[in-house]
Amino acid sequence: MTATQAIDRIEAAAHPRPQDRRLHAHGANYDAKFVPSGQIGHLTNARHLTEETALVVRLSNGSPQYDSDDRTRGIRGMAVKFLADGKGIHDLVAANFRVFPSSTPEGFIELVEALAGSTEDTLKAKLTTGRKFASFLIDHKESHAGIKAFLSRKAPASYATTRFDGLHAFIFVNDAGERRAFRYRLVPQLGEVDLDSAYGASLDKQFLNAELERRLQAGPVSFTLAVQLAEPGDATHDPSIAWPEHRQLLPAGEIRIIGLSPESDAWERQVYDPMRLAPGVEASDDTVLAFRPHAYSVSAERRLG
């Protein structure tokens, strides 16, 4: 499957507006900064992770529909762009689930097709009786853990109380040339809180960005950027396999979201690319990770053209 074929299939299944991202269509961009912890300097010579750095953070609903309902369960995204002289040098792209739902790009597109057009009312029927979804589960046993986690999660009460995981493995490189695989996660300092369904019924359909902006009037909202370090034998090529939770977890620093960016519309035209990496961090052998920037490029060309 080529990147063009992947975007064609998403468009055919989900019918996004031409000017929108093919996934994560609705979101907003916020000014932020990174304050390092000083605890990962022995692992990497990445200056942007060991010095205070300006950021832009995009928080989004993962649906391909711009008018997607924040009150329903589903993917939420947090993308972080580290800046140098106002330009992006390293992007983090994370979601509110612990593993990627497939070990291949083809499997992910099949899942998008199987769940396309779902609402809270129709999702359960698709998951329990839908033939396309049942066929997907038969063909992609590696996806069962991710789907089970999806079914157990409620909608988040706030972006400020949602944990986001980077899903893919990357490699730290230090001054001595030593290499260590890691995955990152963005942990809300306010803790994790799901949306109460009864209370959610009283909220606006798209409440998450507005709710965050109200919080920011009282001060920054912070996340800990934590890195989970791999041990020998931990899979780096397959994002559908979680590493054991007892693996060492180090705080790389704090991401402080300050407020809605005055340039939010301009940043909305930018791509948050998980393969945009700065010195000190390298890609792993994950083929899904390698595929993503090609698909993003096709999507960006179409929505910006």
N, C-alpha and C positions, 0 to 999 in steps of 0.2 A: 504494500500500500504506500503510495506517495503522499506527501503533504497536501497536494492539491486534491487528491481523492478523499483524504480525511476531511478536509473542509467542505468539499462537495457533499459528503454524506451527512455531516452535521447540519448543513443548510437544508438539505432535503428532509431531514427528520424533524428539525426544530423550527425552521422558518424564522431566523432572526432578522431584524431590520438590517438593510444593507450597510448603514452607517455605524453599526454596533460591533463590539467584539462578538465572536461566534460563541463564546462561553464567557461567563462573568460580565454580562452586558451592562448591568446597573451597578455603579459604584461611584466613589468620590476619592479625591486625592488630598492628603494632609501633609503639612509641614511637620517635620520631626527632627530629632537628633539622636545620635548613638553615643552613649557614655560607656566606655570600656570598663571591664571589671579588673583587668590586669592579670587574669588567671589563665589566659591561653597563649601568652607570648612565647612559651617554650614549644608550642605546637605549630605556629605559623609566623611568617614574617609579613603577613598582610597588614599594612599600615592602617587601613581603614577600620580594622577590627581591634587595633591596639591604641588608637587615638580617637578623640572626640570627632565625630563626622556628621555633616548635615545629611538629612534623608528626606525622601518623599515616600509616603505610605499610601497605598491604595487599598481600601476595604470595599468588598463587593459581595453581591449575591451571585452564586455560581451559575445561575440559569442563563440560557441563551436569550431569554425574553427580557426586554428592558423594563416591562411592568411586572416583573416577578414578585411574588408575595413573600415578604420577609417572615411572615407568621407561620409558614410551613417548614417542615424539616427539609434538609438538603444541604448542598455544599455552600459554604461561605469562604471567602478568600481574603488573605492578607498578603500583599506584595510590597516589598521594601526595596527602594532604590537608593544605594549609597552614592553620594555626590562628591565630585571634586571639580572646583571651578564651575559649579552649576550644572555639570553634566554627569550622567550616570556612569559609574565604573563597575558596579557589582549589584546584581539583583537577587533578592530572595523571593521565592514564590511558594506560598504555603496555603494549606486548606485545613478545615476544621475536622479532618479525619486522620487516623493514625497510619494508614497504609494506602498506597495507590490501589485502585480497584482492579487493576489488571497488570500482568507482567509484560504485555505487549501493547503497542499503539493500536493494533487491530482490535484487540479485546476491549480496549477503552471505547473505541468508536462503536463497537457492537452494543456496549452497555448504554451509551448515549442514545442509540437508536431504540433500544428496548424500552427505555424509560421516557422517551420524548413525549411531551405534551401532558405529563402527569400532573395532577392536582392532588391535594391531600386526600380528597375523596376517592380518586381513581388509582392512586399509587398502591394502596393495599391490594386491590383487585389485580393489578398488573404483577405484583410481586408474588401473589399466591396462586393465580390461575392463568396468567398471561403466557401464551405459548412461546412468544419470542423471548421472554425473560427466562422461562424454563429451559429453553434451548441454550441460552447463554450460560446458565449454571452448569449444564451438562458438559459444555465445551470448555469451560473455564473454571476448573476446580480451585485454581489458585486465587480466585476472586471471592470465595465463600466467606473468608474471615472479614474482608472489607465490607461485603454486603451485610453480614451479621451486625457489624458495628454501625453501619448506616441505619439499620432497622431499630437499633436500640437508642438512637440519639433523637432528642427533641430539637426543636428550633432554638437557637441561642437567644437569650434575653437581651443581649447587648454585644456589640463588637468588643467592648471593653472587658467583657467577662467570657471570652471565647479563646480557647487554646487553638493555635494553628501549627501544623507540622509541615516540614519541608518535603517529606516523603522520599526524596532521592538521597543517595549517598554521594558525598564529595570527599576530596582529599586535601588535608592540610599539608603544607610544605614549609619547613622552617629553614633557618640560615644554614644549618648543617646538611640540608638536603634530605632530612628524615621525613617520612611520609606517614600519615595516620588518617584512616577513613573515619568519617563522621556523618551524622545526620543532625539537622538543627530543628528546633521547635521554638515557638514564640508563646511564652506562658504569661497570661494576664496576671498582673500583680494584685488585682482585686479578687482573684479566684474565678472559678468557672461557675456560671449560673445559666440554667436552661430556662426557656420561656414557659410560664404557666399558661396552659391552653385557654383557660377561662379568662385570664387577664388579657391574653393575646387577642381575644375576640374584640376587645375594646380599643385596640390600637389601630393606627392607620396601616394600610396594606404595606407600605414601604416606610417603616418606622426606624430602621436601624441607623442610617446615616444621620437623620435628624436627632435621634436619641443621643448619638455620640457627640454631635455638635453642642447639644445642651450640656452634656457633661464637661466638655472642654471649656465652657465659660467659667467653670470653677477652678480650672487648672489642668495641667497635662495628664494624659492617660498613659500608663507605662506598661510595657511588656519586658520580661526577661528573655533575651536571646540566649538559649541554652544549646549546648552541643553535646550529643550523645556519641561517645567514642566506641568504635568497633573493636572487637577482639578477633583473633584468628578464627576463620571459619564463618564469620558473619557475612551474609550475602550482600555484595555491593551492586550486583548487576540486576537485581529484581526488586522493584519498589513495592511489590505486593507482599513481601515478607518482612514482618516487623522484627527488630532486634530485641533480645530479652531486656526487660525493664531494669534489670539489675546492672546493666552496663553503666560505666562511669558517665556521669552527667556533670558538665562544667558550665557555669554561667560565663558567657563571653562578654556580656554587658547588658545595658538597659536601653531599650528603645522608648523614647518619650515623644508621644504624639502631642503637638502643641495646638494646632488648630487647622481649620480648612485652608488649604493653600489658595492664595489669591490667583495663582496660576493653575488652578485645578483643571480648567477646560483644556489648557495647553498640555498638561501632563496626561490628560485623558487620551490624547493622540499618540502618546508614547507606548512602546512595548515594554512590558516587564518580562525579561527573558532569563530563565533560570540558568542558561549557559553563558550569560554575561558575567564573567569572573575576573577578578583582579589578581595580581601576583600574590602568591601565598595560599591560593585556593585553586584546585584543579578539579575537573570533572572525573567521575568514576567511569566504570565500564557499563553503566546503565543505558540500555538502548532506548528506553522510553524517554529518558532525560535528553539524549542526543537528538531524538525526533522532534521534541517540542518546539525548538526555535524555528524549524522549517515550517511547521504548521502555523506558528504565530506570524511568520513572515507573509504567508499567503493570506491569512486573515487581515493583517494590517494593510496589505496592498489593496484588498477589496474594500475595506471600510473607509480608507482614507483616499482612495482613488477618485 
